[in-house]
Amino acid sequence: MPELKKNCITYYNPQVDNWGPELIELESYAKQNSEVLFFVIDNQTRAIASMIEVAFVAASRRKLILVINDLDQWSEDICVSDDLIPKE
């Protein structure tokens, strides 16, 4: 994100400390009006919905940047909600 700021590229980051339902509309607006959607899937990605959303965006032929970090690099466990489960 520092590089985006440095280059005066506007962005919306849905990862916030205090998330509330009022942010749903703002996030939706940002996604609908963005020229490029940028997603990171890593060991902190807690919802399969995020991965499904990436597939939907890719299928819709919108401009997409996707970063997938190797989960094996960090842990033998995967975050699901607030719990850790062993990888299958």
C-alpha positions as CSV (number, residue, x, y, z in Angstrom):
1,M,0.0,0.0,0.0
2,P,2.9,2.4,0.6
3,E,3.8,2.1,-3.1
4,L,0.2,2.9,-4.1
5,K,0.2,6.0,-2.0
6,K,3.7,7.0,-3.3
7,N,2.4,6.8,-6.9
8,C,-0.9,8.6,-6.1
9,I,-3.0,5.5,-6.8
10,T,-6.3,5.6,-5.0
11,Y,-7.4,2.3,-3.3
12,Y,-9.9,0.9,-0.9
13,N,-8.7,-1.6,1.7
14,P,-11.5,-3.6,3.3
15,Q,-9.2,-4.9,6.0
16,V,-10.0,-2.7,9.0
17,D,-9.6,-3.0,12.8
18,N,-13.2,-2.3,13.6
19,W,-15.4,-3.8,10.9
20,G,-19.1,-3.1,11.0
21,P,-22.1,-3.9,8.7
22,E,-22.1,-0.2,7.6
23,L,-18.9,-1.0,5.6
24,I,-20.7,-3.5,3.4
25,E,-22.2,-0.8,1.2
26,L,-18.9,1.2,1.0
27,E,-16.9,-2.0,0.0
28,S,-19.5,-2.9,-2.6
29,Y,-19.3,0.6,-4.1
30,A,-15.5,0.5,-4.2
31,K,-15.5,-2.9,-5.9
32,Q,-18.1,-1.9,-8.5
33,N,-16.3,1.3,-9.4
34,S,-12.7,0.1,-9.3
35,E,-10.7,-0.1,-12.5
36,V,-8.6,-3.0,-11.1
37,L,-9.3,-5.4,-8.2
38,F,-6.4,-6.6,-6.1
39,F,-6.7,-9.7,-3.9
40,V,-4.2,-11.5,-1.7
41,I,-4.8,-15.1,-0.6
42,D,-2.5,-16.3,2.1
43,N,-2.5,-18.0,5.5
44,Q,-4.5,-15.1,6.9
45,T,-7.4,-15.5,4.4
46,R,-10.1,-16.8,6.7
47,A,-13.1,-17.2,4.4
48,I,-13.6,-19.4,1.4
49,A,-15.9,-16.6,0.2
50,S,-12.9,-14.5,-0.6
51,M,-11.6,-17.2,-2.9
52,I,-15.0,-17.7,-4.5
53,E,-15.1,-13.9,-5.0
54,V,-11.8,-14.0,-6.8
55,A,-13.1,-16.7,-9.1
56,F,-16.2,-14.6,-9.9
57,V,-14.1,-11.5,-10.7
58,A,-11.8,-13.5,-12.9
59,A,-14.8,-15.1,-14.7
60,S,-16.4,-11.7,-15.2
61,R,-13.3,-10.6,-17.2
62,R,-12.6,-7.6,-15.0
63,K,-9.0,-6.4,-14.5
64,L,-7.7,-8.5,-11.6
65,I,-4.4,-8.7,-9.7
66,L,-4.2,-11.9,-7.6
67,V,-1.4,-12.8,-5.2
68,I,-1.4,-16.3,-3.8
69,N,1.3,-16.9,-1.1
70,D,2.3,-20.4,-0.4
71,L,0.6,-21.6,2.7
72,D,3.3,-24.2,3.4
73,Q,5.7,-21.4,3.9
74,W,4.2,-20.3,7.3
75,S,2.5,-23.2,9.0
76,E,1.1,-26.6,8.9
77,D,-2.2,-25.2,10.1
78,I,-4.8,-23.1,8.3
79,C,-6.9,-20.3,10.0
80,V,-10.6,-21.0,9.9
81,S,-12.6,-18.4,11.8
82,D,-10.7,-18.0,15.1
83,D,-9.6,-21.6,15.1
84,L,-6.6,-23.4,13.6
85,I,-7.1,-26.7,11.8
86,P,-4.5,-29.0,10.4
87,K,-4.1,-28.9,6.6
88,E,-5.5,-31.8,4.7
